[in-house]
């Protein structure tokens, strides 16, 4: 089943606890958390204390995305803080194979993130070590950006690469996602649609989440039926 993962980057941080409770009551299963260091990307967000507070206040899966330089130095700390999924950028790691193993051995699900300009074929020899791949459909650093339309072609290429190796690696997409493009994302091969502004800046985050989840589930059923027919 395709899932919607609300991203707290766009939530009201003065009322973060209530925002998370609301979205959990709406049926969310995964919470996406962006960690930015002001170096790898031109923005500074949250760190370990917030991850720890989230872990102590919710049983949602914490999908932590490290947009930081030298993530090798920090992965254990973020897993100890409560990350369930932990994603690092291909563009920041020299020894990616070893880092994927370290993350898994520490007890989290390892993932690789690709910036919009990074081709998916570069993952060919690391896919088997990954639980998920996160494709950025905007240039990372800020919420609320417009979706890069070529991203769905990239999803299809990644899905084909995963299938060619007989793997079950989840595909995530993040950036400019909302009710208008969720269906195409899932039909293209996305398993987890990450959405921040579309949910938390809407008139009713609960209703928007429900709308996107229904769209994602419907698209997943259609995709499955088409696969069976083929």
C-alpha positions in Angstrom: 0.0 0.0 0.0 1.2 3.5 -0.9 1.6 5.8 2.1 1.5 9.5 2.7 4.3 10.7 5.1 3.6 14.2 6.5 6.7 16.3 6.7 7.0 18.4 9.9 9.3 20.9 8.1 6.0 22.8 7.2 4.3 22.3 10.5 3.7 25.0 13.1 6.6 24.5 15.5 5.0 26.5 18.2 2.2 23.8 18.3 4.2 20.8 17.0 3.0 18.3 19.5 -0.7 19.1 18.6 0.1 19.1 14.9 1.6 15.6 15.2 -1.3 14.3 17.4 -3.8 15.6 14.8 -2.0 13.9 11.9 -1.7 10.7 13.8 -5.4 10.7 14.6 -6.0 11.2 10.9 -4.3 7.8 10.3 -0.7 8.7 9.5 1.8 5.9 10.0 5.0 7.7 9.0 6.4 11.1 10.0 9.0 12.7 7.8 11.7 14.7 9.6 14.2 16.9 7.7 17.5 17.7 9.4 19.4 20.5 7.7 22.8 21.8 8.7 23.1 25.1 6.9 26.1 23.8 5.1 25.1 21.0 2.7 21.9 22.9 2.1 21.3 26.6 2.7 18.9 26.2 5.7 19.1 25.2 9.3 16.4 23.1 10.9 16.2 20.7 13.8 18.6 18.4 15.5 18.9 15.6 18.0 16.8 17.1 20.9 13.8 17.5 18.6 14.2 13.9 17.3 14.3 12.6 20.9 11.2 14.7 21.8 9.3 13.3 18.8 10.3 9.7 19.7 9.1 10.3 23.3 5.7 11.7 22.1 4.6 9.5 19.3 4.8 5.9 18.1 4.7 6.9 14.4 7.6 5.7 12.3 10.2 8.5 12.2 11.6 8.8 8.7 14.7 11.0 9.2 16.3 12.7 6.2 19.9 13.9 6.9 20.6 16.9 4.7 24.0 17.4 6.3 27.7 17.2 5.4 29.7 14.3 6.8 26.7 12.2 7.9 29.0 9.3 8.8 29.8 11.2 12.0 26.2 11.5 13.1 24.2 8.4 12.0 24.5 6.5 15.3 23.4 9.6 17.3 20.2 10.0 15.2 19.4 6.3 15.5 19.9 6.5 19.2 17.6 9.5 19.3 14.8 7.5 17.7 15.1 7.4 13.9 13.4 4.3 12.3 14.3 5.1 8.7 17.5 7.1 8.2 18.4 8.5 4.8 21.7 10.1 3.7 22.5 11.9 0.5 24.6 10.1 -2.1 26.3 13.4 -2.7 27.7 13.6 0.8 29.1 10.1 1.4 32.4 8.6 0.2 31.9 5.1 1.5 28.2 4.5 1.0 28.2 0.7 1.1 29.8 0.8 4.5 27.5 3.4 5.8 24.4 1.5 4.8 25.7 -1.5 6.7 26.4 0.6 9.8 22.9 2.1 9.8 21.3 -1.4 9.5 23.5 -2.9 12.1 22.6 -0.1 14.5 18.9 -1.0 14.1 17.5 1.5 11.6 16.3 1.1 8.0 19.0 2.6 5.6 18.2 4.8 2.7 19.9 6.9 0.1 18.7 10.3 -1.2 19.3 11.6 -4.7 19.3 15.3 -5.6 17.3 16.2 -8.7 20.5 16.3 -10.9 21.9 12.9 -9.7 21.0 10.0 -12.1 19.5 6.8 -10.6 21.9 4.5 -12.4 24.5 5.6 -9.9 22.7 3.4 -7.4 23.0 0.2 -9.4 25.6 -1.4 -7.1 24.2 -0.2 -3.7 20.5 -0.9 -4.1 20.8 -4.3 -2.4 22.0 -2.6 0.8 19.1 -0.2 0.9 15.7 -0.3 2.5 14.5 2.7 0.5 15.5 5.4 -2.0 14.3 9.0 -1.6 14.2 11.0 -4.8 14.1 14.8 -4.3 11.7 16.4 -6.7 12.9 19.9 -5.7 16.3 21.1 -4.9 16.7 20.4 -1.2 16.9 23.1 1.5 13.4 24.7 1.7 9.8 23.7 1.9 7.1 24.9 -0.4 9.0 24.7 -3.7 7.5 23.8 -7.0 7.6 20.2 -8.2 10.2 19.3 -10.9 8.1 17.6 -13.6 10.9 15.3 -14.9 10.9 13.6 -11.5 8.3 11.0 -12.4 10.5 9.8 -15.3 13.2 9.4 -12.8 10.9 7.3 -10.5 10.1 5.0 -13.4 13.8 4.5 -14.2 14.5 3.7 -10.5 11.6 1.3 -10.3 12.9 -0.5 -13.4 16.3 -0.7 -11.9 15.0 -2.1 -8.7 12.8 -4.7 -10.5 15.7 -5.8 -12.7 17.5 -6.9 -9.6 14.5 -8.6 -8.1 14.6 -6.3 -5.0 11.9 -4.9 -2.8 13.4 -1.4 -2.2 10.8 1.3 -1.3 10.7 4.5 -3.3 10.0 7.8 -1.6 9.5 11.2 -3.3 9.8 14.6 -1.6 9.2 18.1 -2.9 6.2 19.9 -4.3 3.9 16.9 -3.6 0.2 17.4 -3.0 -3.3 16.1 -4.0 -2.8 17.1 -7.6 0.2 14.9 -8.3 0.0 12.0 -5.8 -1.8 9.7 -8.2 0.8 10.0 -10.9 3.6 9.5 -8.3 2.2 6.2 -7.1 1.4 5.0 -10.6 5.0 5.8 -11.5 6.3 3.5 -8.7 6.4 5.6 -5.6 5.6 3.8 -2.3 5.8 6.8 0.1 4.7 10.3 -0.8 6.2 12.9 1.4 4.2 16.1 1.7 4.7 19.1 4.0 3.2 22.4 2.8 0.3 20.7 1.0 -0.8 19.2 4.3 0.2 21.6 7.1 -0.5 24.8 5.2 -4.0 23.7 4.1 -7.2 24.8 5.7 -7.6 21.3 7.2 -4.4 19.2 7.5 -6.5 16.2 8.5 -8.8 16.5 5.5 -5.8 17.0 3.1 -4.0 14.0 4.5 -7.1 11.9 4.1 -7.6 13.1 0.6 -4.0 12.3 -0.4 -4.1 8.9 1.3 -7.2 7.9 -0.5 -5.7 9.0 -3.8 -2.5 7.0 -3.1 -4.4 3.9 -2.1 -6.6 4.1 -5.2 -3.6 4.6 -7.5 -1.8 1.6 -5.8 -4.9 -0.6 -6.5 -4.9 0.5 -10.2 -1.2 -0.1 -10.5 -1.6 -3.6 -9.1 -4.4 -4.4 -11.4 -2.5 -3.2 -14.4 0.5 -5.3 -13.3 -1.7 -8.4 -13.0 -3.3 -7.8 -16.4 0.2 -7.4 -18.0 
